[in-house]
Amino acid sequence: MKKFLLALVFYHLLVVTSWSAVAFDAAHEGHGTVSSKTVVHTAAGSNRVAVIFASGNNSRTVSSVTYDGVSCTTLNKRTTAQSGADWTEAWYILQPNTTASANVVVTISGTADMSVEVYTFNGVDQSSPFTTGNIVTQTQISNTNNVSVVNAPSGMVVSGMHQGGIEAITFGGSQLGQLDTGSIGGARRDASSYKAGAESVSFTYSWTTSTYTTHIAVPINADSAHIGMTPLTSNSSTSNATSYPTSSVTIHANHLAIAAFQFARDGGTAGTSSVTSTGATWHPVTGALNYHTSGSPTRSVKLFYTMVSSDQTGPLTIDFQGNTQDGCAWSVVEFDGVQTGGTDGSNAVVQFASNAGGSGSTQITCTLNTFQDATNNAVFGLFGRSSNSGITPGSGFTEINDTVYITPSNGLETEWRIGQDTTVDATFGATDCGCQAIEIKMNVPGSNTKILSLQDDEE
C-alpha cells in the first residue's frame, strides 16, 4: 500500500547497515528551559549501551552527562544550525547500571530550551560499539534532505533530530521507539527513533513549514556472540494464482532462512503448499494456521525454514499445487550465529507455537514454553490479519516487515528479539488474526537440538 507524505517539507536520512543482532531495550525523554536536565531511565539486558541525545538553542555546549552518577562519553559528534545557536550532541555509556529509575543528568553551559532523549540497547559489541566514521550528522534548511552512509557494520541505527520550530512531527514508516518532545519553551521541538539494521535504513521526520534542523544518526555494532538477523525480501500480490514468486535473494551458508507467508482463498482448504528456491530444501515448521474461517475468503499463515551449506541466489516460490489463492504476502529473513546441523537447519529451531483470534480481536499472543537459553536464543513471530490497517509489535520486539494488500484486505507483520519472551504478541485494529512463532537457537559448538515436531503440509 502506497503511503503519501502530505507535508511540504520532509527530512530524510539514509543509513546503510549490515547484520541486526542488537535489540531495543527502553527509551525515555525529558525537556525544559533549563541548564541541567534529568531523565529517569531503567536499563536491562546484557551487553548494553545507552545513547543519549541532547539538543537545544542559545549556542550552549554540553558540559557533562552522567548515568546513575557514572560519567558518559561524548561521541565527538555535534551538529549546529543558525550560526551555532541550535545544536544536537550525542553521548554514550557502555553497560549502564541496571538500577531501577536511574537518573540520566545532562548539564550544559547555560540556560536553553533543551531536550534529552535516552535509548538503551542489548547485544552490542562492547569493544567496538560504534564505527564513528559512519555516524551521520546533518544540518540543512531544505524541502528535502538525503544522506547516505555505506558499509556501516551495524545492528541498529538510532536517530535524534532537533527542529527550529514547534510544528507537529510525523515519523516515517517502521521507525520505532518514537519520542516526540512537543513544544519546548514555545520555540523548539525534538524527535528521535530507531530502526533495525538492514542493507539500507532510512529515517524520515516531516512537518509543514521549511525550517532549520540538526540531526545525528548513530549506527550501533552488533555483538558477534549473538544471533543476527537481516531481512531478505518482503512484498505481496493480489493476483489470483496457484503460485507466487518473490524477488531474487541470496541465502548465505549456515544461516537459518525463514519464509513467512499469509494467504487468502475463497472457501475450502489451501491444499498442500510448498516453497522452493535454488539449491535449498524448505521445510514447514508446522501446518498452516487457518483463521477467518467463518467467512470468505479464508486466511492462513505459515512458516518455512531452510539452511544451505553454500551461498544460494534466486527467487523463492510458494506453490499451492493447483489451488487458486486470492492473494499472498511474504517476508523472508535470515539469521546468522545460529546452531547448525540437523536436516537443513532443523537444529536451529527449538520450539514453535500458533494461535488464532476471531473477529473483533485487537491483540494476539503466541505462547511459547520456557526457552532453552533465556539470554542468547532469539524468537521470531509472524502475524496475519484480515485488515490492511497498522499493527504494533509486542513490547521488546523489533518489527522486521509490515506488508499489506487489498482486495481482499490482508496484512502480514514479522518481528523478532533476542532473549526469552514466551508471549510473542502484537496489537492492531479489530479484526480476525493468526500468528506463529519460533524459538531460534544460538550457535553452541557441540550441542544437538531438535525441533519439537515437524509436520508435512497436510491441510
N, C-alpha and C positions, 0 to 999 in steps of 0.2 A: 504494500500500500504506500503510495507516494505521500510524502508529507511536505507541505509548502510553508516556507518561512514568511510570515506576514509582516515582519518588521522592516523598517527602512534601512537599518544597518545591522550587520552581524559580525561577530568576532569569531574567526575560525582558526583553530590551531591543529596542525597535523604532526603527530609524533610517530615514528616508526620504531617498533619494538620487536622482541622475539618471544621466548617461552614465558608462560604466565603461571609460575608456581607461587607467587605472592598472593596472600589472602587479606582482604579487608578486615579490620578489627572494629574500629569505632571512629566517630568524628564529632567534634563539638566546636562551637564558635562563641565569641563574645565581642562586644564593641561598645564604643562610647567616646565622648570628648574628654580625653584623659592623657596623662603622661605615663601611666602604667596600667596594664590590663591583666586580670586574672581570669583564666578559663578553667573550669573544673572538668577533669577528664579521667577515665579509668581505662587502663590498658590491660590486655590479657593475651595469652598465647605464647608461642615460642619463636625465637629468632626475630625479635620485634625491632621496629623502627618507628619513631614519631617524627613526622614532618610538620613544621609549624610555619604558616604564612602570616606575616604581619604587613598591613597596608595602612596608609594614612596620607595626610597632607601637611602643610606648613613646613615642608623641607626638613622634616625630622629624620633622624637615623636611629636604628635600634642599638641601644647600649648593652642590653643583656637579655637572655632568655633562659629561664630555669624551668625544669620539670621535676616537681616534688622536691625542690630545693637543690637539684643537681644541674650544673651548668650545661646548656646545649651549645652546639657548634654551628657557626654560620656556614652556609653552602657557598659563601662569597658570590652570591647572585643577588644583585639589586638592580631594579629597573625603575626608571623615573619618567615623569611627564611634566608639562608645564614648567620647564626650566628647573626641574628638580623638586618642584613644590609637592607633586603627588608621587608616591613611591610604593613599591612592594619588595619585601625581602623574604628569603626562605632560610630556615634553620632546621636542625635535626638533632636527635639523640638516639643512640643505639641502646637496646634493652632498657627502655624506660621502666621505672618501677611500676609494679602492678598494684600499688596502693590504691584502694578504693577512693574515688573522688580526690585524686591528686590535683594540686594546683599547678597550672602552667602560667608563668608570670612573664610578660613581655614589658620591658621598660625602654622608653625612648627618650630622646634628648630634650623634649619639651612637650607641651600640650598639643594634641592634634585630634582630629576625627579619625579614630583608629579602629581597625578590626583585627582580631586574632582568630585563626582557624587552625585546629589541631586534628591531624589524622594519625592513626596508628595502623600498622600492617604487620602480618606474620609471614614467616617463610622467607625472610630477607637475608641475603648474603651479608654476614657480619664483618667480613674482611674487606669487602668492596660493595657497599650498599648502593652506590651511585657511580655512573660514569659521568663525571662532571662536565666533560666536553659535550655531552648530549643533552644537558639541561637547556631548555629553551627560555629565553627572556624576550619580551616583546613590548614595545611602546609605539602607538600609532594613533592618528586621527584619520579614519578612513571608512568608507562604506563596506569594504571587505578587507580582511586581514588573514593571509595564509602563510603558515610557517611549516616547514618540513624538516625533520631530523632523520638521518639514515643510520642504520647499523647501531641502534641503541639496544644494548643487551639487557633488556628489562623484563620484569614480570608484571609490573603495574606502572601506570602513569597517574600522578596526582597533579592537579592544576589549580592555581589560585589567581583570581582576576580582580582588579580594582577599577571601578568606573567613576569617572569625574562627573557624576550626576546621581540622581536618585530614582531614575525610571526603573520599572519592573524588569527583571532579567528573566529571559526564557532560556532554559538549558537544552542543549542538543540531545538527540536520541541516545539512549543507553549510557548516559552519564549518571553515575551512581554516587551515593554519599553526598547528595547535593546540600550545600549550605548557602543560604542567602541571608545577608545581614539585615536587609531592609535599609531604610534611610539612616545614615549616621550623621548626626548634627545638622540634619536638613540640607546637606551638601554633597554627600558621597554615599556610595553603595558598593558592596563587595560580594563576590560569589566564589565558590570552589566546588570541585567534584573530582572523581577518579574514574578510570576505566581500566579494565583488564588488558594485559598485553596481547598483541597480535602483530601481524606483519605491518599493519598501519593502524594508528589510533588517532581519532580526530576529536577535538573539543570545540563546541560552539556555544557562545553566550550571545544573546541577542536582546536588543531594546529598540526604541523608536527613533531617537534623535542622535545624530552623529556627535560624538564627544571623544575626549582623550581617554586612554586606558593604559594600565600597566598589567603585565601578565607574566607569570612564571609557571612552567610545567616541568616536573621532576620525574624522570623515569627511574624506577626502583628495580635493582637487580635481584633476581631470584636466588635463593639458596640452592645450590646444586644437589644437596642431600634431600630435597623434597620432590614430590611428584610435580611435574609441569604440565600445562595444558596449552594447546593452540587451536583456534578454530580453523577448519579447512574450507568449508563452504556451507552456505545456507541459502534457501530460496523456496519458492512454491510454484505450483502450476494449477490453473483452474480448468485445464483441458480434461475432457472425458477420455480416459486412456486406460490401457491394461498394464502399462509400464511407464516409468518416469526416470529420465537420466539427470544426473547432477552435472555441474561443470567439472572439468578435469582437476584433480588434486594429486598431490604426492603424499603417499603414506610412507613414513620413514621406518627403517628397520628397528625392530624391538620396541616400537611404540604401540600402545594399545589404541586402536582406532575404534571410535564409537559412531554409529549412524543411527540417528533418532528420526522417526517418521510419524507424521499424523496424516490420516487419510479419511476420506468420506465416500460413501457409496449409497445408492438407492436400494434399500431393503436387502434382505438376505445376508449371507456372510461374505467376508472378503475373499474366502478361498485361501489356498496356500500362497504365501508371499515369500520372496527370496531376494537377496541382494547379491549382486555380482560386481566385480571390478578386476582389472588386470592384475594377475599374479597374487590374488588374495582369495581366501576362503572365508566367507562371512557366516556367522552363527547367530541365531536368535538367542537373546538372553532368556526369554520365555515367550509364550504365545502372545498374540496381540491382545491388548486390553480394549474391550468394546465399551463405549459409553454413548449416550443419546440413543439408546436402543428402542425407545418407545415411539420415536418419530422417524421421519425420513429427511435427509439421508442419515444413516448410521455413521458415527465417528469412531475412530480407533487410534491408538498409539502403539508403537512397537520399537524396541531397541535391538540392534545388532552389534556385534563386535568382531574384530579380527586383529591379527598380528602377523607381520611379514618378516622374513629373515634378511631381505634386502629391499632398498627403496623401490616402490612401485608407483607409477604415474598413470592416471587415466580417470575417466568419469566412473561414478557408481551408477548402477541401475537397479531400482526396485521393481520387481516384476510380480504381477498378481495372477499369473497363469491363466490369462484369458478372461478374468473377471474385471469388468469395467468399473473404474472409480470416477467419482465426480471431481476430485481434486486431491492434491497431495502437497505437503510441506515437509522440509527436511533440514536437519542440522547435523553436520559431520565435523567431528573434532578428533584430536589425538592427544594421548597422554604419554609423556616420557618419564623416566625414572621409576617405571613400574616393574613388578615381578614378571619375568619371562617364563617360558616353559608351558607345559600342558599342551592342549590342542588349540593351535592358532591363538594363543594368548589367554586360554581359559584360567591359568593360574593367577592372572591379574584381577579376575573378577571374583570377589569373595561371597557376596550375597546380593539379593535383589528383593524389591517389593513393588506391588502395584496397588492402585486404588482408583475408584470411580466415584464421581459425585453427580447427583441428579440435578434437574432443572432448579434454578434459583441458588445454586451453590456460589459462594463468593470466595471460598478458600478450600484448598485440598491439601492433604498430607499423605505422603508415602512413609510408613513407619518401618524402619529397619531395626534389626537386632543390635546389641552391643558390638562395637567394632572390634576386629582382631587387633588393630593398632589404633588407639584413640587419638594419638598425636600425629602420626605420619600418613595414615591412609587417607584417601580422598573419597568424595561422594559426588555423584553426577545425577541430576534429575531432569526428567522430560515431562512437560506439562502440555496437554492438549485441551482446547476449549472450543465450544460451539459459538464463538464470537471473534470478531476482529478488534475488540477493544483492548486497552492496555492491560498489562499484567505486571505485578511487583514480585520479585524473588523473595524468598524467605529470609529472615534475619540471619546475617552472617554469610549468605550465599552471594556469589558474583554471577550476574547474568551473562551468558555467552551469546545467545541469539534470541530474538523475538520476531518470528516470521508470521505474517498474517495474509489471508486471502479471502476473497468474497465470491459469492455465487457458487457454492454455499459459503456462509461466513464461518471461518475457522481461524484458529491461532495455534502456533507451536512455539513454546519457550523452553530453553535449556539453561541450566545453571549448575554451579559446582562450588566446592570449597575443600580445603584441607582440614583434617581433624574431624573427630567424631561429631556427627549431628544425626541422630536417629529419626528426627522429624523433618523430612525433606518436603518443603512446602512452598506455596505461592498463593497470592491473592489477586482478585480480578473482579470485574462486574458480574452480576448474577448470570449464571449460565451452566449448562452441563459441562462436565470436565472429566479428565482422566490423567493419571500420572504413573510413571515408572521410575525407579531409582536403583542405583547400584553402588556398592562399596568397591573401591579400587585399591589394590594392594601396592604399597611402595616396594621397590626392589630390595630384597634382603637375600644376599648370596647364600645359597644352600638351602633355602626354605622351599616348601612344596605346599601350595594351597590349591584347593579345588573349589570350583563354584558349587553352590548348594544343589542346583539342578539345572540341566539344560534340556529344553523341550523343543522337539520338532514343531514346525509351524502347522499345527492342526487346529484350524479354526472352523 
